[in-house]
Amino acid sequence: MKPFVTLAVLLTALAFAAPARAQATRPAATRPAARVERTLIISIDGLRPDVLLRADAPRVRGLMKRGAFSFWARSTAHSITLPTHVSLLTGVIPEAHAIMWNGDLPLSQPVYPRVPTLFELAKKRGYTTGLIAGKSKFDVLDKPGTIDFSHFPDESKSNDASVTERTLEMIRRHRPQVMFVHLPDTDSAGHAKGWGSDEQLRAVHAADACVGQMLDALEAEKLLGGTLVILTADHGGAGRTHGSDDFRSRHIPWIAAGPGVRKNYDLTLNRDLVLEVYDTFTTVCTMMDIPIGRKVNGKFIEDILEVNELLRPDAAPPPPVPGALR
C-alpha cells in the first residue's frame, strides 16, 4: 500500500476511534468504573429531614451507613408533589417540563412532560423501566412506550402498604432495571395531623418498614449488590401544609447507596456542594451510562463515589507522594 494511502486510512481510523468532545448537555464525567446494573429510586412523599431523624427508621439508617447522604438537599422552589417529582425524573425546573399543576385534571387529551423523562431515556439505552405511584396524578409520567411496568391507583390516592405490595411483585416478576417508587402516607399524615406530629412519625416508621421490604426483595432476587438505591423526597412541610418560600418545605433528605458509593459519608463535608432534587436524574443517568443529550439543571453528585478517579478510568495515576509507603 502506498504511504499516503496508509496515512489516510490511519487518520480515518483515528477519527472514528477518538472520543467525541463532551457536550454541555451531557454529564461532565464518564460512567464510573463500578458496575451499576439497575437503579431503584424511592420517594417518601413529604419527608422533612428532621422528621426522618426523629422517627424510628432503622432500615433508612442502615441505608445511610451503606451509602452517602445529605439532610440539606433542596426541593424545587414550588415544593409541591407533582411538579417536583417530574423535576426529579427529568432533571429540569418545573417551568421547563411544564407540569405546573398538582392534581388530576379533566384533560381531553393526556399531557406529558415537555422534555424526556428518565424512563424514556433509559428505554432508548435498552433498559427496562418500572413505576409504582401512590397517587393517580403521577400518570402524567406514563408516556406511551416509556414505562414497561407501571401501577397507578384507581382512586386519587392509595397507601404505602399497597404501593409496597405492588413493588415487591414487580421486583419478583419483572426486575425492571430503572425503577421509581412513590410512598404517599407520610405526606397524608402531615396534611391530616401536621409535620412532625406523632402521627407523622408513625407514618415514617411504617414507610421505613416498606423500604426494608423492598431492599429485602432485591436481596432475595440477588439484585441488591448491583443496584444503586436513592431514597429521597419531594418536599417537607410545616403545620399542615407545604409550599414555596418556606425553608421547612424546601429541604429534603437524599441518600444514595450501591456499587462504588462511599459508605456512611456525609455529603455536607463538601461545603460547596448544593444538592438539589434535579441531581437525582443526572446522577442516575451518569451511573448507568444513559445519554441525556440536552441541557439540564441537575448535576452528577460525584462526591458519592468511593474513588473519584473511577470517573476517569483511563487517566494516569497520581504521582507518588515523596516518602510515602509503597
N, C-alpha and C positions, 0 to 999 in steps of 0.2 A: 504493500500500500504506500502511496506517495506520502511524504512527510506532511504536506499541507492538508491532505485528506485526514491523516491520523489526528492532527491537531484539531480540525473541525469536529471530528467525531468526539474527541475528548472534551472539548468545550461544551458541546451539546449535552453530553452525559453529565458533566458537572452542573450545568444549568438546571437539569431536571433533578439532580440529587441534592442541590443546595436547599437548605430550609428557607421557606418564604419569610419575608420580612414581617415582623409582628405588627398586627393591626391594632389601632387604638380601640377597636370594638371587641377585641379578644382579651382574655385574661393575660396579664403581663408574663405569667410564668407558664412553663410547660407542665404536663402532668407529673405529679410526684412519682418516684420510683416505687413506693409502697403500693401494693396491689389492692385497689378498692373494687370489688366485684359488684356491689349493689349499695344503695342508699335507702335509709328509712328516715323520713322527716316526721317528727311528732310535734304537733302544735297543741298545747293546752290553752284553750281559749281563756283570755282574761287573767293569765297567771302573772301577777306582780311579783318581782323578785323577792322582796322582803317577806311576802306571804309564803312563798315557797320555803324560805329559810326557817320560818316559824313552824311550818307544818311537819307532821310526821311523814317523811318521804324517803324511806331507806333505799328504794330502788333508784330514784333520781340521784341521791347522794352517791350511790355506788357507781352510777354513770359518770359523775363528776370525777371520782377517783380514777376511773379508767380513761378520762379524757381531759380536754381543755375547756375552760368555761369563763363566762363573764356574767355578772349581775347588773351590768350597766349598759347593755345593748339598747338600741333605740328603735322604737316603732316608727311608723310614718307620722307626719305632722297631724294627720287626721285621727289616728289612734282609734279606729273603729274596725269591725271584724272583716267585712268583705273586701273593701279596698286594700286593707293592709295585707290580708292573705294573698290577694292577687299580686301585690308587690313582692311578697316573699317568694312567689313562684314565677315571677317574670324578671325580677331584678331592677325594676324601674318604679318611679314615683307614680301615685295614682293618676296624676294628670297625663302621664304618658301612656298608661294602659287603658285609661278611660272608663274603668269600672269605679264609679264615684258613689254609687248608691249602696245601701246596706240592708236590703230586704228582697223578698220575692216580688218582682214586678210583673204585672199582667201584660207582658210584651206579646205583640202579634207574631214577631219573629225572634228567635233566640239571638242574643248578643253575646259575643265573646271578647276577651281582651284584644286590644288593638295590636299587641305585639305577641310573638310566640311565647308560650309557656314552657316551663321546664319539661313537661311531658311531651310537648311537640318536638322539642329539640332532642330529647332522649330517644324518641321513636326514630327520628332521622338518623341517629347514631347506631340504631339497631337494638336498643334496649327495650325490654317490656316494661309497662308502666301500670301503676295502680293508685287509686284514690278512694279513701273512705272518709266521708264527712258526717258530722253530727248535725249539720244544718242544711236544709234543702237549697238555700240560695247559692251554695257552692257549685251548683250546676252550671254557672257561667264559665267554669273551667273545663267543662266537658265538651270541648270542641270535637266534632266527629273525626275519628281516625287518630286521635292523640292519646287516649287512655284505653288501655286494653281491658282493664278490670276496674269497675267502679261501683260504689254504692252511695246513694243519697236517700235520706229518709223520705217517706211518703208525705209526712206532715212537715211543718216548718222546722221542727227540731226533734232530735232523738235524745239519747243519753250515752254516757261513757260506756256502760256495760254493753249496749247494743253495738256501738262502734267497735269495741274490742272484740266481741264475738265475730263480727264480720271480718275484722283484721286477721284474727287467728285462722279463720277459714281460708282467707285469701293467701296467707303465707303458706299454709299447708298444701293447698290445691294448685296455686299458680306461681308462687315465688317471684313476684314482679321485681325487676332489678332497680327501678326507681319508684319509690312508694311514698305517699303522703297520707298521714292520718290526723284527723282533727277531733279532739275531745272537747265537748261543749259544756260540761257540767260546772266547771269552776267559774265560768262566766255567768251561768244561770244563777249560781249561788250568790255571786256578787251583786247581781241586779235584784235578787229577792231579799237578801239579808245584809248586804254590804261587804265591801272589800276589806278583808282582814277579820271578818266576823268568825265566830266559832263554826258556823255552818259552812263557810267557805274553806276554812282549814280542814274540815272533814271531807269536803269535796276534793281538795288537793290530795289528801291521803288516799282517797278512793282512786283518783287519777294515777297516782303513783303505783298502786297495785296493778292497774291496767297496763302501764308502761312495763312493769315487771313481766306480765303475761306475754307481751309482745316480744320482749327480749328472750324469754324462755322458749317461745315458739321458734325463733330464729336459731337458738342454740340446739333445740331438738332436731331441727332440719339440717344441722351442721352448716348454717349460713352465717352465724354471728361473727365468726372470725374474719370474714371478708366484707363485712358490712360497715359502712360509715353511718353512724346514728347521730342525728342532730335533733335535740329537743329544745324547743323554744316556745314563743307565744306571739300573739298578735298585738296585745296591749295590756296595760294594767288597769287601774281604776281607783276611784276614791268615792266614799259614800256609797251610793247605789248606781253609779254611772261612770262613764269614761268618755274622753274626747280630747280635742285639740287644746293646746295651750295649758296643759296640766302635766307637770313632770311625773306625777304618780301614774298617769296613763301612758306616758311616753316611754317608760323604761320596762324592759322585758329581760328574762333570762335567756342565755344562749349557751348550750352545752354540745360539744362535738366529741365523739369517741369512735375509735376504729383503727384500721391498719395505718401505721405510721404517725398516729396522733399522739402528742405528748400526754402523759398521764399526770393527773392531779395538778394541772397547770392553770394558774390564774392569769387570764389574758390581760388583765389590767396592769400587769408588770410592765407592759409596754405603754407608757403614759401617752404616747402619740396615737395609739390605736383607738379609733372611734368605730365601734361595731354597730352596724345597722341591720334592719330586717332584710334589706336587699342583698346583703352579703351571703345569706344562705344560698340563694340561687347561684351566684358566681362561684362560691366555694364548692358546691356540688358539681357544677359543670367542670371546674378545673380538676377536681379529684377523680372524676370519671371520664375525662377527656371528651367532653361534649362541646363542640364548637358553638360559640354564641353568635358571632357574625354581625353584631350591631352594638351600638353604644348602650351601656347600662349604668345605673347608679351604684350597683353592687360591686364589691371588690373581693378578691380571694383573700381569706384570712390565713396567710401563710404562717402566722405565729402558732397555729395549731400543730405544725409539723415537728416531730422529734428532731429531725435534722433538716435544716433549711436547704442544705446542699442537694437534698433529694429533688428539688425543683430543677436542678441543672445537673443531671447525672453524667453528662459528658464533660463538665467543667473540670479543669485541672485542680488537684487537691491543694489546699492552702499550704504555704511554705512552713517547714518545721520551726518551732519556737526554739531559739538557742538555749541549750542547757536542759531541754525537756527530755523526759524519759522516752525511750523508743522501744 
